[in-house]
């Protein structure tokens, strides 16, 4: 499966990449704008996007709104340091909002069909 990781913090992406690359093709972007450009211009169909909420140059909601507006059939996980955040976008492939300090929970909750 093809997974896109979007985060400007390399300490997070290194951990996620190492785990997910065992069974998946993993791509990485460092900002929301970079992710939107990649999704929009490439012929890669991502099965899952795991995206940080707060980043410079486009946040996670921007990415979620983009895939929603273009009707991509991509599951989406958002994670953040702000545990009080609410997601203002309705998207039926949205799998949840996870605290950044609990990546173990995020990894455990990735749908079983990814393994």
C-alpha positions as CSV (number, residue, x, y, z in Angstrom):
1,X,0.0,0.0,0.0
2,X,1.1,3.6,-0.6
3,X,1.2,5.8,2.5
4,X,2.0,9.6,2.6
5,X,3.5,11.0,5.8
6,X,3.2,14.7,6.2
7,X,5.2,16.4,9.0
8,X,7.9,19.0,9.5
9,X,9.3,17.2,12.5
10,X,11.9,14.5,11.4
11,X,11.9,12.8,14.8
12,X,8.3,11.8,14.2
13,X,8.6,10.9,10.5
14,X,11.7,8.7,11.1
15,X,9.8,6.6,13.6
16,X,6.7,6.2,11.5
17,X,8.7,5.6,8.3
18,X,10.8,2.8,9.9
19,X,7.7,1.0,11.1
20,X,5.6,1.5,7.9
21,X,8.3,0.7,5.4
22,X,8.4,-2.9,6.6
23,X,5.3,-3.6,4.5
24,X,4.4,-0.4,2.5
25,X,5.7,2.1,0.1
26,X,6.1,5.3,2.1
27,X,6.4,8.9,0.7
28,X,7.2,11.9,2.8
29,X,6.4,15.6,2.6
30,X,7.5,18.3,5.1
31,X,4.5,20.7,4.7
32,X,0.8,20.8,3.8
33,X,1.6,22.7,0.6
34,X,4.2,20.2,-0.4
35,X,1.7,17.3,0.2
36,X,-1.0,19.1,-1.8
37,X,1.4,19.6,-4.7
38,X,2.5,16.0,-4.7
39,X,-1.1,14.6,-4.4
40,X,-2.3,17.0,-7.1
41,X,0.5,16.5,-9.7
42,X,1.5,12.9,-9.3
43,X,-0.2,9.8,-10.5
44,X,0.3,8.1,-7.2
45,X,-2.9,7.0,-5.5
46,X,-2.3,7.1,-1.8
47,X,-4.2,4.5,0.3
48,X,-3.5,6.4,3.6
49,X,-2.3,9.9,4.5
50,X,-0.9,10.4,8.0
51,X,-0.6,14.2,8.5
52,X,0.5,16.5,11.3
53,X,-2.0,19.3,12.0
54,X,0.3,22.3,12.6
55,X,3.1,22.9,10.1
56,X,4.5,25.9,8.4
57,X,3.3,26.3,4.8
58,X,0.0,24.6,4.9
59,X,-1.5,22.6,7.8
60,X,-3.2,19.2,8.0
61,X,-6.7,20.7,7.6
62,X,-5.6,22.2,4.3
63,X,-4.5,18.7,3.1
64,X,-7.7,17.1,4.4
65,X,-9.9,19.8,2.6
66,X,-7.9,19.3,-0.6
67,X,-8.4,15.5,-0.7
68,X,-12.1,16.0,0.3
69,X,-12.7,18.6,-2.4
70,X,-11.1,16.4,-5.1
71,X,-13.0,13.2,-4.0
72,X,-9.9,11.2,-3.5
73,X,-10.6,7.7,-2.1
74,X,-7.8,8.0,0.6
75,X,-8.0,7.3,4.3
76,X,-6.7,10.1,6.4
77,X,-5.2,10.3,9.9
78,X,-4.4,13.6,11.5
79,X,-2.1,14.0,14.5
80,X,-1.3,17.0,16.7
81,X,0.3,18.3,19.8
82,X,-2.9,20.2,20.6
83,X,-5.2,17.7,22.2
84,X,-8.1,20.2,22.3
85,X,-8.3,20.5,18.5
86,X,-11.5,19.8,16.7
87,X,-11.6,18.9,13.0
88,X,-13.9,21.2,11.1
89,X,-14.0,19.1,8.0
90,X,-16.4,16.3,7.4
91,X,-14.8,13.5,5.4
92,X,-16.0,9.9,5.5
93,X,-12.5,8.4,5.1
94,X,-11.2,10.4,8.1
95,X,-9.9,7.8,10.6
96,X,-9.3,10.1,13.5
97,X,-7.2,12.7,15.3
98,X,-4.3,11.4,17.4
99,X,-2.1,13.1,20.0
100,X,1.5,13.5,18.8
101,X,2.8,12.3,22.1
102,X,1.1,8.9,21.6
103,X,2.3,7.6,18.3
104,X,2.0,4.0,19.7
105,X,-1.8,4.5,19.7
106,X,-1.8,5.8,16.2
107,X,0.2,2.8,15.0
108,X,-2.0,0.4,16.8
109,X,-5.1,2.0,15.3
110,X,-4.0,1.9,11.7
111,X,-6.6,-0.3,10.0
112,X,-5.8,-4.0,10.0
113,X,-6.1,-4.2,6.2
114,X,-2.8,-2.3,6.0
115,X,-1.0,-5.4,7.4
